[in-house]
Amino acid sequence: MRARIQAKKLIFAISAWGIAMAAFVFFRYAQAPGLPQWAVGTADLATLAIYMGIIFGSLHWMSNLIADFSAINRLPYIFSVIFKGLFLLLGATTLAYMTQFLNMWAIENHMSTLRQMLTAHILYSPSFQALIVYLVVVRVSLAFIEQMALLVGPRVLLNIGLGKYHKPRYEQRLFLYLDMVASTSHAESLGDYRFSRLIQDSFSLLSDTVVNNEAEIYRYMGDAVLIHWPLEFGVQKDRSFNIYYEFSQQLKWQRQYFEEQYGFVPKFKCAAHCGQVVAAVVGVQKQEISFFSDVLNTLARLQDQCNPLGQRMLISGSLASRVDMDSSQYEITSLGPIKLKGKQHSTEVFSVVPKPDQTQG
């Protein structure tokens, strides 16, 4: 799964840089009265754009990969951007010198055709400094887009950009509500600062699980988080169940760290529910896609029943009816109809635990 996610990021980086380099080549050469000396035809311009797009896209992806899996990711964001920019410029400079070396090798070996193809026009062209500035602008712009995608979610960012939710629309969604157990007592014993660090450390472990199960964060609410999927997508492959039990396993694996830092390992409870919601963009200065429906109210009331029922995870009858029991890796057991707070009618409630032959949890 992680390899597939990285492959998507690499494709995005190469595509974005391919477009950026195509724009640079077009405005640099296509408007000139004649082709540059090294080009035989216009196809060479397209080849150059593709070549530069692949190179800079790969460097872009590599810098993100290094930052994500190193201590750089914990530094202030401005330092991360500076590192990624310097990494790209270093790679570009190395590429330019490699091109120059190949060009000199072609001259010494009397390979005139190869020499024309590999002429280090970037090094000798008056536009070299303009290219450097252009690379910095593109890199910073892409870093901004990537950071926005992290803040609001890539799908949300895309949908806001496309104007998909500027008019309210009905959708079928699956929501997962994850909440820390005994958070009030933890906050009192740790104090505000250490408790906030506990929340940061806990939810940092959640991020990979969310990505692996192709979910999106809807909203963080103190020590709780709302996660969602399109309904038909979320019920497949036990995605909503996997998130909770994989996250719980991640916390157990970090037991030593949490006990050293906070004196205990945090535990979470969760509930999942699905149904029709109205999605719309709200706000002017700060926009977000919000969901309006009794589904969210029912979800919160359902999660409140975890402690009274002694369960780690509860789901509604609406969601249970959509789960393929035969292929699921989890046991779903009916707890009967339960009257939820503020509801006129009882709701069918089910518990979810891994099957005995599974290793989760």
C-alpha positions, 0 to 999 in steps of 0.5 A: 500500500505504501509503495502504491501511495509513493508511486502516486506521489511520483506520478504527480510530481513528474506530471506537475514538473512536466507541465511546468517545464513545458511552459518554460520551454514554450515561452523560452523558445517557441516565441523565438524567430528560430529554433535554438542551435541544438534543436533539429525540430520542434519535437526536440523542444517537447523532448527537452520538456519531458526530459526536464519534467522527469528529472525535476519531478524525480528530484521533487519526489526524492526530497519529499521522501527524505523529508517525510522519513527523517527528522526534517519532517518535525522541523518548522515548515519553512525549514522543510521548504528550504531543504527541498528547494536546496535539494532540487537546486543541487540536483539541477546543478549536478545534472548541468555538470553531468550534461557538460561532461557528456558534451565534452566527451562527445567532442573528444570522441567526434560524436557531433550528433550526440554533441548537438543533443547534449549541448549544455545550453542551460549552463551557457545560456543567458536564461540560466539565472531565469531558469533558477528563479523559475525552479524556485517559484515552481518548487515553492508553489508545489510545496504550498499546494502539498501543504494545503492538501495536508491541511484540508485533504487532497480530495477536499482541496481538489473539490473546492478548486473545482467548485464541486460543493459551492452548491449543497449536494446530497451524498452517501457517506460513512463516518468514523468517530475516534475518541480518547478514553479518559481524556479529561483525567489525562488532561488534568494529570498531564497539564495542557502542554503535555496533553497537547503533545500526547494528542500530537503523538497519538494522531501522528501514528494515525496518519499512515493508517488513514492513508493506507485505508484511503480515508480522509480526515474530516475534522479534529476536535481536541482529543477526537477525530472524525474520518470519512469515506464515500459510502460504497468505497468505505464499506469495502475491504473493512476500511473503517474497521481496519483504521481503528484496530491498526491504530490501536496496534500502532499505539501498542508498538509505541508502548515504551515511548508513551510510558516514558513520556506520559506514564501510560499508553493512550486508548481510544474508542470509536463508532461508525455510522453511515447515511445521507448527508448534505455537503457544502462549502462554508465560510469566506475567509476560511473555507471548508467542506462541511457535512450536515445531517442527523447522521453525525449526531447519531454517530456521536450518541453511538460513540457515547455507548462504548463505555456503558456497553464495555466495547471498543468499537460500535457500529450502527445497524445501517452500516452493519447491513452493508458489510459483507460478513463472509469476507470480513476479517471481523466479527460483528455481533448484534447488541440489540436495539438501544435508545440513544440519547436525544433519539425518539426511536431505538437504534440497532447497535453492533460490536466489532472485534477481529476474528480469532484467526486474525492478528489485529489488535 
